[in-house]
Amino acid sequence: MAETFFRVTNTVALLAWIALVIAPGRRVISGFLCATVIPGLLAIGYAAVIVWKVAAGGPPPGDLTTLAGLRAAFGDDWVLAAAWTHYLVFDMVVGAWIARDAVRHRLPWPLRTVALVLTFLLGPIGFLVHLIARTLAGHGLATEPAPAPAAVS
């Protein structure tokens, strides 16, 4: 059953990522589907597993502030599948932001696509590639456009 949960969450995420890479400029995809709907659905699945596992067995075994404790907790297939879903949710939210940001700053299609694919596969590396690309393109590291200067009276 945990394997089915894992396969379904991966398939849903993969289909959304394909849409994001193909049409990053479509607000319905980058601003709604991949920024809200799919991460929200995956988060519901994640929360359901976590609540169920805690209710069924109490807190996870071991000290979660150590590698040994994490290894013990992730020894349960359901907990591991939920942890993977955690990655899927946050990587997709970051990917949706990258798509909108890259389109807003008119970054070239190849750079945008590489950043998105790497974010899907290797989360932080894709994010870093996007930050480097936008910096090299002269847009700096600020994540939002600078506010307009105040009018002089």
Secondary structure, DSSP 8 states (H G I E B T S, - for coil): -HHHHHHHHHHHHHHHHHHHHH-TT-HIIIIIIIIIIHHHHHHHHHHHHHHHHHHHH-S-SS-TTSHHHHHHHTTSHHHHHHHHHHHHHHHHHHHHHHHHHHHHTT--HHHHHHHHHHHHHHTHHHHHHHHHHHHHTT--S-SS---------
